[in-house]
Amino acid sequence: MVTITPFKALRPEAQLAKLVASRPYDVLNSKEAKIEAQGNSQSFLHITKSEIGLPESTDIHAAEVYEKAKENLTAFISRNILFRENKPCYYIYRLTMNGRSQAGLVCSSSVDDYENGLIKKHEFTRPDKELDRINHIRTTGAQTGNVFLAYRNVAAIDAILNGWINEKNPQYDFIADDEIQHSIWIVSDDDTIASITHLFKTSVPATYIADGHHRAASAAKVRATLGSVATENANYFLTTLFPSNQLFIMDYNRVIKDLNGLSAEKFIEKISDNFLVERVSEAYRPEAPHQFGIYLSNQWYKITAKAGTFNEADPIAVLDISILQENILEPILDIKDQRTDERIDFVGGIRGLAELEKRVNSGDMALAISIYPVSIDQLFAVADSGEVMPPKSTWFEPKLRDGLLTHLID
């Protein structure tokens, strides 16, 4: 069973919440972050993407970037933009997008649970990305990025969280520029805190990383590097736990730089061996598992995997990302490792199919592939098997905002 604990969040004053809240550091590049934070000295991007305040020639992984983040965090506190809660609390974070809401519990989760496999993974991590977060956490003394965890819902936990939402007023409640509503309640009652902690300890056998593998891995490695000087807070990391019945997974699509020397006609001919191929008159979003959209040479195609091209009983092989890898990416396009091959890039479903067309029509890419979303049950099955999904398999929306609740490890 899992161990969670309340914590003293570093957070903004209510009237500043919308200004402080920023999109996660890993969904923006430096140029996009600089534009987004322009004219807003209170944006948390000054801490999570602190290179925006340095010369453009600065290496984003240079020590001065992390020192700038620490400087800015200290300034936010001294300017009373951020303050620290006076007692450990839980927080309920509700996101509403397109009329659909999901509410999760913000808490600190145990590094021991992560290392002992009670917080389950479904992706490999990259050392360079881990190192970036390790340096950021160690230099600032703060976990600014939230790890998005899922768990199989428990009725008693649902009742407590829903009851609190229905009976209390949120501390923060605003609609961000992308039209997503962010509402946060503070759970400060000692009895309620104890009940929540007990229910997770006795009723939730495991949690699953939905988004934030690098943040979780980095938190564990920071504790390891601190060794005997690690504080009690460093034994935990910032997480938001969502019940599985509320989660929404979007498609995570692919764009490919070239056709591996093939003409468009020859490529379509080759994929016809294992897929039924149909021309379609408009952008195609798959409607069921094992369907894909293909866009090249100003033409969309609907393709459907033929029987026998995958193993339904294998939790990895049945994934559409695996079917794509085994039947198109590797044998036809010679892309053996999606994590490292520079000829492939990934486009989250939130950007829409128009983004796929844009990437191809610009000449930057030769081929776009739209993919049916992974289900939460598939994610759980892979994690429970001890295996990992192919890279960039899941895109969760809406995203939690950085800056509203930060976990300090001092």
C-alpha positions in Angstrom: 0.0 0.0 0.0 1.2 3.5 -0.7 2.5 6.2 1.6 1.5 9.8 1.1 1.8 12.8 3.4 0.6 16.4 3.6 3.1 19.2 3.1 3.6 22.9 3.6 3.2 24.2 0.1 5.0 27.2 -1.2 2.2 29.0 -3.0 1.0 32.4 -4.3 -1.5 34.8 -2.7 -4.9 34.1 -4.1 -5.1 37.4 -6.1 -1.8 36.5 -7.8 -2.5 32.9 -8.7 -3.4 33.4 -12.3 -0.4 35.5 -12.9 2.0 33.1 -11.2 0.6 29.8 -12.7 2.5 28.7 -15.7 2.4 25.8 -18.1 4.7 22.9 -17.2 8.4 23.5 -18.1 8.6 20.5 -20.4 5.8 21.6 -22.8 7.5 24.8 -23.8 10.8 25.5 -25.4 12.8 28.5 -24.3 11.6 30.8 -27.1 7.9 29.9 -26.4 8.4 30.4 -22.7 10.0 33.8 -23.2 7.0 34.9 -25.3 4.5 33.5 -22.8 6.2 35.3 -19.8 6.7 38.6 -21.6 5.3 41.5 -19.6 4.6 39.2 -16.6 7.3 39.5 -14.0 5.3 37.2 -11.7 5.1 34.2 -14.1 6.6 31.0 -12.6 8.3 30.5 -15.9 11.0 32.8 -14.5 11.8 29.9 -12.2 11.1 26.8 -14.3 12.5 28.3 -17.5 14.9 30.8 -16.0 17.0 31.0 -19.2 14.4 33.4 -20.5 16.1 36.0 -18.3 19.6 35.3 -19.7 21.2 36.0 -23.1 19.8 33.8 -25.8 23.2 32.2 -26.4 23.1 30.7 -22.9 23.2 26.9 -22.8 19.9 26.0 -21.1 21.8 23.4 -19.0 24.5 25.8 -17.8 25.0 26.3 -14.1 24.0 29.9 -14.4 20.5 28.9 -15.5 19.9 26.9 -12.3 21.4 29.7 -10.2 19.1 32.2 -11.9 16.2 29.9 -11.0 17.2 30.0 -7.4 17.7 33.8 -7.5 14.2 34.2 -9.0 12.6 31.9 -6.5 14.2 33.7 -3.6 13.0 37.0 -5.1 9.4 35.7 -5.5 9.4 34.9 -1.7 11.0 38.2 -0.7 8.5 40.1 -2.8 5.6 38.2 -1.1 4.5 36.7 -4.4 4.9 33.3 -2.8 4.6 32.2 0.8 4.9 28.9 2.6 1.9 27.3 4.3 2.1 27.4 8.1 1.1 23.7 8.5 1.2 20.5 6.4 -2.0 20.3 4.3 -3.4 18.3 1.4 -4.8 20.1 -1.6 -7.5 19.2 -4.1 -6.8 20.4 -7.6 -9.7 20.3 -10.1 -9.1 20.9 -13.8 -12.0 21.7 -16.1 -11.6 21.6 -19.9 -14.5 21.7 -22.4 -17.0 21.2 -19.7 -15.3 18.1 -18.3 -13.7 18.1 -14.9 -11.2 15.9 -13.0 -10.1 16.4 -9.4 -6.9 15.0 -7.9 -5.2 15.1 -4.5 -2.0 17.1 -4.3 0.4 15.6 -1.7 3.9 14.4 -1.3 4.6 10.8 -2.2 7.3 8.5 -0.8 10.6 8.2 -2.6 10.8 4.7 -1.0 7.5 3.8 -2.7 9.0 4.9 -6.0 12.2 2.8 -5.5 10.3 -0.2 -4.2 7.9 -0.3 -7.2 4.7 0.9 -5.5 4.8 3.9 -7.8 4.7 2.1 -11.1 6.4 3.4 -14.3 5.6 2.7 -17.9 8.4 4.7 -19.6 12.1 4.8 -19.7 13.8 8.1 -18.8 16.6 9.9 -20.5 19.8 10.7 -18.4 20.1 14.2 -19.9 16.5 15.1 -18.9 17.0 13.6 -15.4 20.2 15.6 -14.9 18.4 18.8 -15.8 15.8 18.3 -13.1 18.3 17.0 -10.6 20.3 20.2 -11.0 17.2 22.4 -10.8 15.9 20.7 -7.6 19.3 20.7 -5.9 20.1 24.3 -6.8 16.7 25.7 -5.9 15.8 23.4 -3.1 12.4 23.0 -4.6 10.4 20.5 -6.5 8.6 22.8 -8.9 7.2 20.2 -11.3 4.3 18.1 -10.3 4.3 14.3 -11.0 0.8 13.2 -12.3 -0.1 9.9 -10.7 -3.2 7.7 -11.3 -4.8 5.1 -9.0 -7.7 2.8 -9.3 -10.5 4.8 -7.6 -11.7 4.0 -4.1 -15.2 5.0 -3.2 -14.3 6.2 0.3 -11.6 8.5 -1.1 -13.9 9.8 -3.7 -16.5 10.6 -1.0 -14.0 12.7 1.0 -12.7 14.7 -1.9 -16.1 15.3 -3.5 -17.5 16.3 -0.1 -14.8 18.8 0.5 -15.3 20.3 -3.0 -19.0 20.6 -2.5 -18.9 22.1 1.0 -15.9 24.4 0.9 -14.8 27.4 -1.2 -11.7 27.0 -3.4 -8.6 29.0 -2.5 -7.8 29.5 -6.2 -10.3 29.5 -9.0 -9.4 31.0 -12.4 -9.6 30.4 -16.1 -6.2 30.4 -17.8 -5.6 31.9 -21.2 -6.1 28.4 -22.8 -9.7 28.4 -21.4 -8.9 25.7 -18.8 -10.3 26.3 -15.3 -8.0 25.7 -12.4 -9.6 25.3 -8.9 -7.7 24.4 -5.7 -9.0 23.6 -2.3 -6.9 23.5 0.9 -7.5 20.5 3.1 -6.3 21.7 6.5 -8.6 19.8 8.9 -6.4 17.3 10.9 -9.1 14.6 11.0 -9.7 14.7 7.3 -5.9 14.7 6.6 -5.6 11.6 8.8 -8.5 9.8 7.1 -7.0 10.5 3.6 -3.6 9.3 4.7 -5.1 6.1 6.2 -7.2 5.3 3.2 -4.3 5.5 0.8 -2.2 3.4 3.2 -4.9 0.7 3.4 -6.9 0.8 0.2 -4.5 1.8 -2.6 -2.0 -0.9 -3.5 -0.1 1.1 -6.1 -0.1 4.4 -8.0 0.9 4.8 -11.6 2.9 7.6 -13.2 0.7 9.1 -15.9 3.0 12.1 -16.6 6.3 13.0 -15.0 8.7 10.1 -15.2 11.7 12.3 -15.3 10.5 14.4 -12.3 10.0 11.3 -10.2 13.3 9.7 -11.2 15.1 13.0 -10.5 13.5 13.4 -7.0 14.8 9.9 -6.1 18.3 10.7 -7.4 18.4 14.0 -5.6 17.7 12.2 -2.3 20.5 9.6 -3.1 23.0 12.4 -3.9 22.2 14.2 -0.7 22.9 11.0 1.3 23.2 11.6 5.1 22.3 15.3 4.8 18.9 14.6 3.1 16.1 16.2 5.0 12.8 14.4 5.8 11.2 16.5 3.0 13.7 15.0 0.5 12.2 11.6 1.2 9.0 12.7 -0.6 8.2 14.4 -3.9 5.4 16.6 -5.3 2.5 14.6 -6.8 -1.1 14.9 -7.7 -3.1 11.7 -7.6 -6.1 11.3 -9.8 -8.6 8.4 -9.7 -8.5 6.5 -12.9 -12.2 6.9 -13.8 -11.6 10.7 -14.2 -8.6 10.7 -16.5 -8.6 11.6 -20.2 -5.7 10.4 -22.4 -5.2 12.1 -25.8 -3.5 10.8 -28.9 0.3 11.2 -29.2 1.1 11.5 -32.8 4.3 11.1 -35.0 5.9 13.1 -37.7 8.8 11.6 -39.8 11.5 13.6 -41.6 11.8 11.3 -44.7 10.5 8.2 -46.3 13.8 6.3 -46.1 14.4 6.8 -49.8 11.0 5.7 -50.9 8.5 7.6 -53.1 5.1 8.2 -51.6 3.6 5.6 -53.9 6.1 3.0 -53.0 5.6 3.7 -49.2 1.9 3.2 -49.6 2.5 0.0 -51.5 4.7 -1.3 -48.7 2.4 -0.5 -45.9 -0.5 -2.2 -47.8 1.1 -5.6 -46.9 0.0 -5.3 -43.3 -2.7 -2.6 -43.4 -5.9 -1.9 -45.2 -5.4 1.5 -46.9 -8.1 3.9 -47.9 -7.8 7.4 -49.3 -9.9 9.9 -47.3 -10.9 13.4 -48.2 -10.0 15.2 -44.9 -7.7 14.9 -41.9 -8.3 11.5 -40.3 -8.4 10.9 -36.6 -8.6 7.2 -35.7 -11.9 6.1 -34.4 -10.9 2.8 -32.8 -7.8 0.9 -31.8 -5.5 -0.4 -34.6 -6.5 2.4 -36.9 -4.1 5.1 -38.0 -4.2 8.3 -40.1 -1.4 8.8 -42.6 -0.6 12.2 -44.2 1.9 12.7 -47.0 2.1 14.5 -50.3 -1.1 16.5 -49.4 -3.2 13.4 -49.0 -4.7 11.7 -46.0 -5.2 7.9 -45.7 -7.0 5.8 -43.2 -5.1 2.6 -42.5 -6.2 -0.4 -40.4 -3.9 -3.1 -39.1 -4.8 -6.5 -40.6 -5.5 -9.5 -38.4 -2.3 -11.3 -37.5 -0.1 -8.3 -37.4 -0.2 -8.1 -33.5 -0.7 -10.2 -30.4 -3.9 -9.3 -28.5 -2.7 -11.2 -25.4 0.6 -9.2 -25.1 0.1 -5.9 -23.2 2.9 -4.3 -25.2 2.4 -5.9 -28.6 -1.3 -4.9 -28.7 -0.5 -1.2 -28.3 -1.0 0.8 -31.5 2.5 2.4 -30.9 4.0 -1.1 -31.0 2.0 -2.1 -34.1 3.3 1.1 -35.8 6.9 0.3 -34.7 6.9 -3.3 -35.8 5.1 -2.9 -39.1 6.1 0.6 -40.4 8.7 2.5 -38.4 11.4 -0.2 -38.2 10.9 -2.4 -41.3 10.0 0.3 -43.8 11.4 3.6 -42.4 14.4 2.1 -40.6 13.6 3.9 -37.3 14.7 1.4 -34.7 14.5 3.5 -31.5 12.0 6.2 -31.3 13.7 7.6 -28.2 17.0 8.4 -30.0 16.3 8.6 -33.7 16.4 12.2 -34.8 14.2 11.5 -37.9 11.1 11.2 -35.8 9.3 13.8 -33.7 6.2 13.7 -31.5 3.1 15.9 -31.5 0.6 15.9 -28.6 -3.0 15.5 -29.5 -3.9 18.9 -27.9 -2.2 20.5 -30.9 -4.7 18.9 -33.3 -4.4 17.3 -36.7 -3.8 20.7 -38.3 -0.4 20.7 -36.6 0.5 17.4 -38.3 -0.4 18.9 -41.7 1.6 22.1 -40.9 4.7 20.1 -40.1 4.5 18.2 -43.4 3.3 21.0 -45.6 6.2 23.2 -44.4 8.7 20.7 -45.8 10.1 20.1 -42.3 8.7 16.6 -42.3 7.6 14.1 -45.0 5.1 12.0 -43.2 2.6 12.4 -40.3 0.8 9.6 -38.5 -2.2 10.1 -36.2 -2.8 7.4 -33.6 -5.7 6.2 -31.5 -5.1 7.1 -27.8 -3.9 4.5 -25.3 -6.5 3.6 -22.6 -5.9 3.9 -18.9 -6.4 0.2 -18.6 -3.7 -0.4 -21.1 -1.3 1.8 -19.1 -2.1 -0.1 -15.9 -1.6 -3.5 -17.7 1.8 -2.5 -19.0 2.9 -1.1 -15.7 1.6 -4.1 -13.7 3.5 -6.4 -16.1 6.8 -4.6 -15.2 7.3 -3.6 -18.8 7.5 -0.2 -20.3 5.5 1.4 -23.1 7.2 2.6 -26.3 8.3 6.3 -25.9 5.7 9.1 -26.1 2.7 6.8 -25.8 0.4 8.9 -23.7 -0.6 12.6 -23.7 -2.7 13.6 -20.7 -4.9 16.7 -20.8 -5.5 19.0 -19.2 -2.1 19.8 -17.7 -1.5 20.9 -14.1 0.0 24.4 -13.8 3.4 24.9 -12.2 3.8 27.5 -9.5 0.5 27.1 -7.6 1.9 24.4 -5.2 5.6 23.9 -4.8 7.3 21.3 -2.5 10.5 22.5 -0.7 13.0 19.9 0.3 14.8 21.9 2.9 
